[in-house]
Amino acid sequence: MADGSTQPPHRIDHETLASMILETGHMERAIAIHDRWLALQGEIATRGLQLEDCCITMGEKAAIIARRHGYTLADLRHTRGRHAQAWVRWEIMHKLYETRLADGRRRWSKPMIGRFFGMDHSSVWHGIRRWRDRMVFEAVREWCDGCPGGRYDEDRAAVGDA
């Protein structure tokens, strides 16, 4: 030894070694969770998602959207009816499906949303797809309205597509 002592190097017993290995595993797990949390925060920011109060129920969230359009949930639970109601129902399905928990998982599944509306999960998937298609259409229409040369509807009418 450099200090002149003749003591042997410190030995670690098996119990201490096992606890150190266990603690290292816990630290690695904590680092992995923290890295996942940072990745989710980045995804939330880039996709423009919002974390909402986890105490709000599916019915409360659906009622808020329905009221914004001038309907009640009872109006929207009837699958037969006006086409305008279908668009609102599809918007609600999309909003419910895109609601996330803090860890990034979806809060409500398609079967859960389907039970809420009294329909099959495939009908929910159809509604979500229709709502997404409408959002793409609206984005294209908005983009074309800003283009030099006229409005989207005028362009469609000119080629006989209206």
Backbone as CSV, one residue per row, in Angstrom:
resi,resn,N_x,N_y,N_z,CA_x,CA_y,CA_z,C_x,C_y,C_z
1,MET,0.832,-1.178,0.000,0.000,0.000,0.000,0.878,1.242,0.000
2,ALA,0.352,2.313,-0.530,1.115,3.537,-0.662,1.314,4.214,0.672
3,ASP,0.373,4.047,1.610,0.514,4.738,2.897,1.323,3.921,3.896
4,GLY,1.812,2.779,3.487,2.656,1.982,4.341,1.900,0.962,5.164
5,SER,0.579,0.922,5.074,-0.174,-0.058,5.858,-0.146,-1.396,5.145
6,THR,-0.358,-2.400,5.898,-0.319,-3.752,5.334,-1.713,-4.373,5.279
7,GLN,-2.767,-3.543,5.377,-4.128,-4.083,5.335,-4.457,-4.551,3.915
8,PRO,-5.180,-5.661,3.829,-5.600,-6.116,2.502,-6.674,-5.173,1.942
9,PRO,-6.885,-5.149,0.625,-7.928,-4.294,0.051,-9.305,-4.684,0.607
10,HIS,-10.199,-3.712,0.618,-11.532,-3.933,1.172,-12.267,-4.987,0.372
11,ARG,-12.859,-5.923,1.047,-13.629,-6.978,0.392,-15.116,-6.703,0.574
12,ILE,-15.895,-7.010,-0.442,-17.352,-6.827,-0.394,-17.982,-8.195,-0.245
13,ASP,-18.827,-8.323,0.755,-19.487,-9.614,0.931,-20.626,-9.774,-0.090
14,HIS,-21.151,-10.958,-0.203,-22.178,-11.261,-1.205,-23.463,-10.467,-0.982
15,GLU,-23.835,-10.252,0.264,-25.061,-9.518,0.564,-24.947,-8.058,0.111
16,THR,-23.792,-7.435,0.370,-23.572,-6.063,-0.056,-23.543,-5.977,-1.577
17,LEU,-22.891,-6.935,-2.215,-22.825,-6.957,-3.670,-24.221,-7.122,-4.277
18,ALA,-25.021,-7.995,-3.710,-26.377,-8.208,-4.215,-27.210,-6.945,-4.068
19,SER,-27.084,-6.247,-2.944,-27.865,-5.016,-2.764,-27.382,-3.917,-3.710
20,MET,-26.068,-3.876,-4.001,-25.553,-2.894,-4.952,-26.076,-3.179,-6.365
21,ILE,-26.129,-4.444,-6.743,-26.646,-4.821,-8.057,-28.127,-4.468,-8.153
22,LEU,-28.870,-4.732,-7.100,-30.294,-4.406,-7.072,-30.508,-2.897,-7.171
23,GLU,-29.718,-2.143,-6.429,-29.839,-0.682,-6.463,-29.465,-0.137,-7.844
24,THR,-28.450,-0.725,-8.470,-28.071,-0.313,-9.818,-29.207,-0.574,-10.798
25,GLY,-29.884,-1.707,-10.645,-31.031,-2.012,-11.490,-32.149,-1.004,-11.309
26,HIS,-32.395,-0.614,-10.057,-33.421,0.397,-9.790,-33.046,1.737,-10.412
27,MET,-31.774,2.100,-10.331,-31.333,3.364,-10.913,-31.470,3.337,-12.439
28,GLU,-31.114,2.226,-13.060,-31.255,2.111,-14.511,-32.718,2.195,-14.919
29,ARG,-33.606,1.576,-14.141,-35.047,1.644,-14.425,-35.550,3.082,-14.292
30,ALA,-35.085,3.790,-13.271,-35.498,5.182,-13.078,-35.016,6.055,-14.238
31,ILE,-33.803,5.812,-14.701,-33.276,6.567,-15.842,-34.098,6.266,-17.096
32,ALA,-34.452,4.994,-17.311,-35.261,4.618,-18.472,-36.641,5.273,-18.404
33,ILE,-37.248,5.322,-17.226,-38.556,5.966,-17.058,-38.437,7.460,-17.337
34,HIS,-37.389,8.076,-16.829,-37.188,9.502,-17.063,-36.975,9.790,-18.557
35,ASP,-36.190,8.953,-19.236,-35.975,9.122,-20.675,-37.280,8.965,-21.441
36,ARG,-38.106,7.988,-21.042,-39.410,7.796,-21.692,-40.305,9.004,-21.458
37,TRP,-40.270,9.550,-20.257,-41.064,10.733,-19.931,-40.648,11.909,-20.809
38,LEU,-39.338,12.111,-20.974,-38.856,13.188,-21.835,-39.283,12.973,-23.290
39,ALA,-39.209,11.728,-23.762,-39.628,11.433,-25.130,-41.126,11.711,-25.311
40,LEU,-41.931,11.337,-24.324,-43.369,11.604,-24.404,-43.656,13.097,-24.378
41,GLN,-42.936,13.844,-23.559,-43.124,15.291,-23.527,-42.812,15.904,-24.887
42,GLY,-41.750,15.408,-25.527,-41.408,15.894,-26.862,-42.479,15.548,-27.882
43,GLU,-43.009,14.319,-27.814,-44.068,13.915,-28.742,-45.338,14.724,-28.510
44,ILE,-45.674,14.960,-27.262,-46.858,15.766,-26.936,-46.706,17.172,-27.512
45,ALA,-45.511,17.739,-27.381,-45.276,19.092,-27.884,-45.321,19.133,-29.411
46,THR,-44.689,18.161,-30.080,-44.652,18.198,-31.543,-46.014,17.915,-32.163
47,ARG,-46.815,17.059,-31.527,-48.138,16.733,-32.071,-49.214,17.686,-31.591
48,GLY,-48.872,18.597,-30.699,-49.844,19.571,-30.216,-50.913,18.957,-29.335
49,LEU,-50.576,17.885,-28.620,-51.541,17.232,-27.739,-51.591,17.936,-26.393
50,GLN,-52.666,17.711,-25.673,-52.803,18.282,-24.343,-53.086,17.167,-23.358
51,LEU,-52.460,17.249,-22.204,-52.816,16.360,-21.115,-53.960,17.020,-20.359
52,GLU,-55.017,16.270,-20.179,-56.189,16.839,-19.547,-56.338,16.291,-18.137
53,ASP,-57.235,16.914,-17.423,-57.557,16.474,-16.079,-58.057,15.040,-16.143
54,CYS,-57.417,14.134,-15.421,-57.784,12.730,-15.510,-59.107,12.444,-14.806
55,CYS,-59.652,13.395,-14.109,-60.900,13.176,-13.397,-62.123,13.410,-14.279
56,ILE,-61.967,13.977,-15.455,-63.106,14.210,-16.341,-63.546,12.874,-16.929
57,THR,-64.839,12.660,-16.977,-65.354,11.398,-17.504,-65.606,11.505,-18.997
58,MET,-65.819,10.353,-19.606,-66.109,10.325,-21.028,-67.383,11.117,-21.320
59,GLY,-68.397,10.952,-20.476,-69.651,11.665,-20.666,-69.505,13.166,-20.545
60,GLU,-68.696,13.608,-19.575,-68.487,15.052,-19.392,-67.782,15.658,-20.597
61,LYS,-66.755,14.959,-21.076,-66.014,15.481,-22.224,-66.902,15.508,-23.460
62,ALA,-67.676,14.442,-23.673,-68.576,14.392,-24.822,-69.647,15.473,-24.727
63,ALA,-70.155,15.714,-23.523,-71.192,16.734,-23.340,-70.661,18.126,-23.654
64,ILE,-69.424,18.393,-23.308,-68.811,19.702,-23.598,-68.770,19.933,-25.107
65,ILE,-68.323,18.924,-25.851,-68.231,19.064,-27.304,-69.626,19.171,-27.917
66,ALA,-70.558,18.361,-27.426,-71.930,18.393,-27.953,-72.560,19.764,-27.723
67,ARG,-72.386,20.317,-26.517,-72.949,21.642,-26.207,-72.366,22.720,-27.100
68,ARG,-71.076,22.603,-27.416,-70.432,23.583,-28.285,-71.108,23.636,-29.660
69,HIS,-71.672,22.492,-30.087,-72.346,22.425,-31.382,-73.864,22.573,-31.261
70,GLY,-74.352,22.761,-30.044,-75.782,22.978,-29.851,-76.609,21.709,-29.706
71,TYR,-75.993,20.600,-29.329,-76.690,19.333,-29.152,-76.559,18.854,-27.718
72,THR,-77.387,17.887,-27.365,-77.233,17.168,-26.101,-76.696,15.778,-26.431
73,LEU,-76.228,15.070,-25.416,-75.750,13.711,-25.657,-76.881,12.804,-26.117
74,ALA,-78.082,13.041,-25.624,-79.232,12.236,-26.053,-79.466,12.389,-27.552
75,ASP,-79.284,13.599,-28.074,-79.438,13.819,-29.521,-78.421,12.992,-30.303
76,LEU,-77.218,12.903,-29.797,-76.125,12.279,-30.549,-76.071,10.766,-30.383
77,ARG,-76.729,10.236,-29.361,-76.682,8.792,-29.161,-77.576,8.054,-30.143
78,HIS,-78.482,8.756,-30.792,-79.321,8.134,-31.820,-78.517,8.079,-33.105
79,THR,-78.291,6.871,-33.613,-77.479,6.754,-34.820,-78.261,7.133,-36.067
80,ARG,-79.578,7.125,-36.001,-80.385,7.596,-37.121,-80.696,9.059,-36.877
81,GLY,-80.548,9.820,-37.877,-80.833,11.239,-37.685,-80.116,12.083,-38.708
82,ARG,-79.938,13.292,-38.334,-79.363,14.257,-39.261,-77.874,14.007,-39.469
83,HIS,-77.444,14.334,-40.672,-76.033,14.144,-41.027,-75.123,15.046,-40.182
84,ALA,-75.624,16.233,-39.838,-74.819,17.153,-39.019,-74.520,16.547,-37.658
85,GLN,-75.463,15.765,-37.132,-75.226,15.118,-35.848,-74.138,14.055,-35.963
86,ALA,-74.081,13.383,-37.095,-73.040,12.369,-37.289,-71.656,13.009,-37.232
87,TRP,-71.506,14.197,-37.839,-70.205,14.869,-37.799,-69.811,15.198,-36.374
88,VAL,-70.754,15.650,-35.562,-70.454,15.974,-34.161,-70.112,14.697,-33.406
89,ARG,-70.864,13.620,-33.649,-70.578,12.337,-32.996,-69.184,11.858,-33.376
90,TRP,-68.812,12.004,-34.654,-67.483,11.581,-35.097,-66.393,12.437,-34.468
91,GLU,-66.658,13.728,-34.304,-65.684,14.585,-33.632,-65.479,14.134,-32.192
92,ILE,-66.574,13.825,-31.517,-66.469,13.363,-30.126,-65.677,12.068,-30.065
93,MET,-65.965,11.136,-30.964,-65.220,9.863,-30.989,-63.727,10.120,-31.160
94,HIS,-63.382,11.013,-32.080,-61.976,11.328,-32.332,-61.330,11.949,-31.099
95,LYS,-62.011,12.919,-30.485,-61.447,13.593,-29.314,-61.276,12.622,-28.151
96,LEU,-62.265,11.744,-27.948,-62.155,10.767,-26.865,-61.011,9.799,-27.123
97,TYR,-60.883,9.354,-28.376,-59.835,8.384,-28.707,-58.449,8.991,-28.593
98,GLU,-58.302,10.272,-28.891,-56.994,10.918,-28.848,-56.619,11.420,-27.452
99,THR,-57.511,11.305,-26.488,-57.187,11.725,-25.120,-56.165,10.754,-24.546
100,ARG,-55.099,11.292,-24.003,-53.994,10.473,-23.488,-53.854,10.622,-21.984
101,LEU,-53.322,9.573,-21.374,-52.932,9.630,-19.969,-51.527,10.226,-19.886
102,ALA,-51.079,10.476,-18.688,-49.772,11.107,-18.509,-48.643,10.251,-19.076
103,ASP,-48.807,8.929,-19.086,-47.737,8.076,-19.609,-47.840,7.848,-21.117
104,GLY,-48.793,8.514,-21.780,-48.897,8.433,-23.219,-49.906,7.429,-23.736
105,ARG,-50.440,6.569,-22.863,-51.443,5.600,-23.316,-52.770,6.300,-23.567
106,ARG,-53.570,5.699,-24.440,-54.897,6.242,-24.712,-55.783,6.037,-23.486
107,ARG,-56.589,7.049,-23.179,-57.467,6.963,-22.009,-58.639,6.038,-22.268
108,TRP,-59.243,6.143,-23.469,-60.409,5.332,-23.800,-60.162,4.594,-25.109
109,SER,-60.483,3.313,-25.123,-60.303,2.489,-26.318,-61.531,2.610,-27.224
110,LYS,-61.395,2.092,-28.441,-62.531,2.104,-29.364,-63.713,1.298,-28.823
111,PRO,-63.500,0.116,-28.228,-64.653,-0.595,-27.653,-65.333,0.183,-26.515
112,MET,-64.560,0.884,-25.706,-65.157,1.677,-24.623,-66.000,2.818,-25.193
113,ILE,-65.483,3.489,-26.215,-66.224,4.576,-26.851,-67.475,4.022,-27.527
114,GLY,-67.348,2.854,-28.145,-68.499,2.221,-28.782,-69.598,1.897,-27.780
115,ARG,-69.222,1.375,-26.614,-70.222,1.101,-25.577,-70.906,2.378,-25.126
116,PHE,-70.142,3.459,-25.060,-70.711,4.744,-24.645,-71.797,5.203,-25.627
117,PHE,-71.549,5.014,-26.920,-72.514,5.429,-27.935,-73.497,4.322,-28.315
118,GLY,-73.320,3.124,-27.772,-74.209,2.018,-28.101,-73.961,1.456,-29.484
119,MET,-72.699,1.364,-29.863,-72.367,0.842,-31.192,-71.108,-0.006,-31.104
120,ASP,-70.777,-0.648,-32.194,-69.619,-1.524,-32.298,-68.333,-0.702,-32.419
121,HIS,-67.201,-1.311,-32.024,-65.923,-0.596,-32.117,-65.553,-0.275,-33.564
122,SER,-66.007,-1.089,-34.516,-65.685,-0.801,-35.922,-66.422,0.455,-36.398
123,SER,-67.602,0.719,-35.843,-68.306,1.962,-36.170,-67.553,3.166,-35.612
124,VAL,-66.952,2.972,-34.437,-66.139,4.042,-33.850,-64.928,4.295,-34.734
125,TRP,-64.280,3.233,-35.196,-63.110,3.385,-36.059,-63.492,4.104,-37.353
126,HIS,-64.667,3.760,-37.902,-65.153,4.432,-39.109,-65.355,5.925,-38.833
127,GLY,-65.964,6.262,-37.702,-66.192,7.660,-37.359,-64.898,8.431,-37.175
128,ILE,-63.921,7.805,-36.536,-62.619,8.461,-36.332,-61.952,8.718,-37.685
129,ARG,-62.008,7.727,-38.582,-61.432,7.903,-39.922,-62.139,9.009,-40.690
130,ARG,-63.466,9.041,-40.611,-64.212,10.082,-41.311,-63.858,11.463,-40.774
131,TRP,-63.696,11.577,-39.443,-63.339,12.872,-38.858,-61.946,13.291,-39.307
132,ARG,-60.998,12.352,-39.312,-59.639,12.678,-39.765,-59.647,13.088,-41.238
133,ASP,-60.424,12.381,-42.056,-60.535,12.746,-43.472,-61.082,14.162,-43.613
134,ARG,-62.069,14.495,-42.798,-62.644,15.839,-42.865,-61.617,16.898,-42.478
135,MET,-60.797,16.598,-41.471,-59.781,17.562,-41.051,-58.760,17.785,-42.160
136,VAL,-58.391,16.708,-42.866,-57.469,16.848,-43.992,-58.124,17.680,-45.091
137,PHE,-59.393,17.384,-45.388,-60.124,18.133,-46.410,-60.187,19.611,-46.048
138,GLU,-60.502,19.911,-44.787,-60.588,21.312,-44.353,-59.232,22.007,-44.455
139,ALA,-58.153,21.280,-44.133,-56.811,21.869,-44.236,-56.476,22.176,-45.695
140,VAL,-56.826,21.268,-46.602,-56.574,21.494,-48.024,-57.418,22.657,-48.511
141,ARG,-58.684,22.688,-48.097,-59.562,23.785,-48.515,-59.004,25.123,-48.029
142,GLU,-58.551,25.161,-46.778,-57.992,26.407,-46.230,-56.737,26.807,-46.995
143,TRP,-55.906,25.830,-47.327,-54.691,26.117,-48.069,-55.034,26.654,-49.462
144,CYS,-56.010,26.010,-50.118,-56.381,26.430,-51.469,-57.062,27.785,-51.475
145,ASP,-57.780,28.112,-50.401,-58.413,29.431,-50.325,-57.366,30.530,-50.299
146,GLY,-56.203,30.228,-49.767,-55.139,31.220,-49.718,-54.296,31.268,-50.971
147,CYS,-54.524,30.340,-51.886,-53.733,30.295,-53.121,-54.157,31.414,-54.064
148,PRO,-53.221,31.919,-54.829,-53.617,32.897,-55.839,-54.459,32.204,-56.907
149,GLY,-55.531,32.850,-57.323,-56.346,32.276,-58.381,-57.704,31.806,-57.932
150,GLY,-58.032,31.933,-56.664,-59.415,31.643,-56.306,-59.596,30.646,-55.192
151,ARG,-60.852,30.363,-54.982,-61.261,29.508,-53.888,-61.318,28.050,-54.335
152,TYR,-61.271,27.161,-53.372,-61.293,25.729,-53.644,-62.579,25.325,-54.358
153,ASP,-63.729,25.803,-53.878,-65.003,25.434,-54.489,-65.096,25.917,-55.931
154,GLU,-64.573,27.106,-56.196,-64.584,27.625,-57.565,-63.711,26.760,-58.466
155,ASP,-62.570,26.292,-57.930,-61.689,25.436,-58.715,-62.359,24.103,-59.027
156,ARG,-63.085,23.545,-58.072,-63.798,22.281,-58.297,-64.907,22.462,-59.317
157,ALA,-65.618,23.583,-59.221,-66.715,23.843,-60.171,-66.176,23.999,-61.590
158,ALA,-64.990,24.565,-61.713,-64.417,24.802,-63.038,-64.111,23.488,-63.753
159,VAL,-63.754,22.462,-63.005,-63.445,21.166,-63.637,-64.640,20.236,-63.605
160,GLY,-65.799,20.722,-63.129,-67.012,19.918,-63.104,-67.045,18.892,-61.998
161,ASP,-66.308,19.127,-60.906,-66.234,18.161,-59.800,-67.183,18.559,-58.667
162,ALA,-67.831,19.694,-58.765,-68.665,20.160,-57.662,-70.009,19.476,-57.637
